[in-house]
Amino acid sequence: MPTATPSGGAAQRYGDASEEQRARWREAFDAQDLGAQRSWALGPERAGWLQSVRPLFAFVPVEEREASLALLASLEPSAREDLRRLVPRLRRRSAKASGVAC
């Protein structure tokens, strides 16, 4: 998976944070599942929106995930927001189709 260097703002905030704050951030990070942790390797800007569309990757073949991620990254922020709003609807429809309760 490609990695990105931290944005200047995030790196600066981290560098300026107290040891206690850094420990809280580390604890919150460690509490996330591995998929969420890997998302953060893409940088703070991408990680936030990627978490909201991560369920879509269950439908993407492994060999196509890098290209899919690149496509998502190339979208305008408003398009990513539209997609983010659709994900919960897709989950509900998928659950109804399979007979699983949401």
N, C-alpha and C positions, 0 to 999 in steps of 0.2 A: 504494500500500500504506500502511495507517495506520502512524504511528510512535508510539512511546511514549517518555515521558521516562524517563531511567535511574532505576532504583530508588535510593533513598537509600544503601543498602549498597554497591551497585556503583559509584555515583558517588563515594562516600566512599573506597572502596578505590583507585579510579583516581586520585583527587586526592592520596591519601597515598603512592602508589607512586613509586619512584625513576624518574628518566629512563631508566635502563637497563631497568627492568621494563616501562615503557610502550613502549619500543622493541621488546622481545621480544613483547609483546602485539600491537603493530602488525604485526610480521613474521608472527606466527601468523595474524592476521586476513587479511593480504594474500595468504597462501598458500592460503586457502580459495577455492572456486569462487564465482561471483557469487551463486548461489542461497543459499549459506550466509551470505555477507556480508549479503544483504538480510534474512535471518532475524533478524540481530542488530539491525536497525532497529526491531524489535518490542520490544526490551528484553531484558535478560539472562535474565529468568525464562522468557519465551516461547521465546527462541532455542534454549535447550537441548533442550526437548522437541520443538520444531518440527523440528529437524534429524532426529530419530529417525523422524518420520512424513512427512517430505518426499516420499519416493517415492510416497505416496498421491496427491499432487497431480498426478502424471502422468495420472491417470484422471479428473481433475476439469476440466470445460470452463473456459476462462479466465474467462468471465463469471460463473462460480459460485465462484471461488476466494476472494473476499473473504468471502462468506457461509460458506463452508466453514471458513475461518480463524476467523471469529467463533464458529462452532459448536464448533470444537476448543477455543478459549479459554474457552468457557463450561462445559466438562466439569470435573468434579471431578478433582483430581490422580490419584486411583486409577484413574479411567476412562481418563485419558490414558496412564497407565502400562500398563494392559491393552492399549490400542491399540498402544503402542510395542512391546510384546512380540509382537504379531501381525504387524507389518510384515515381519520377516524370513521368516516362513512364507508370506506372500503373494508375496514375491519368488521364493521357491523354487518355489512352485506355478506362478507365471506363467512362470518359466524352463522348467520341465518341460513345460508345455503348449505352449510355443513351440519346444521342442527345443534351447534354448540351455543350455549348461552353466553352473552357478552358480560 
